[in-house]
Amino acid sequence: MSNPTSTPHEESEPDEDGDPITITLGREELVVRRRFEVYSILNDLMIAIWFAVGSVFFFFEALYDLGIWLFVVGSVQLGIRPALRLSRRVQLQRITRGTPNEVARDF
């Protein structure tokens, strides 16, 4: 694994007063953040699909039971989201050796 402090990436965004805030992230930290962002997006997309398709299935008596199962799968996936966030936080704490730089927009 590469040194987390090598090839830092800096992001600047304005704070409440309009002054830029600079956050320095190591390469490995960026990889972890991006990877978990993609996992979270895919998980949310799958939840939406399960619930949308399950809702449509309720209109058809022959598909009613399958609709219930899709709701069960979607409900289980709702529990995956906090597990992803916890896993991401644990990995970031290992990489940053303590408290990761968190921002309000973190998923």
C-alpha positions, 0 to 999 in steps of 0.5 A: 500500500502506498503512503497515505500522505504521498500525492496529497489532494487539496480541495477548496470550498468556501465556508460560511463566510465565503473564505475558502477552506482547504482540506488535504487528503492522501491518495489512499484516503481519496480512493477509500472515500470514492469507493464507498461513495460508489457503493453507497450510490449503487446500494441506494439505486438498488433500494429504489429499484426493489421498492419501485418494482415491488410497488408495481407488482402489487397491482397484479395478483399473480405478482403480489407475493414477489412484490412482498419479497422485493420489499423485504430485500429493499428493507434489508438493503436499507440496513446495509447503508449504515454498515457501509458508512461504519465500514468506511469510517473504520477504514478512514480512521486506520488510514488517517491514524485517528479522526478522518476529515469529515465534511457535512456532505459525506454520505 
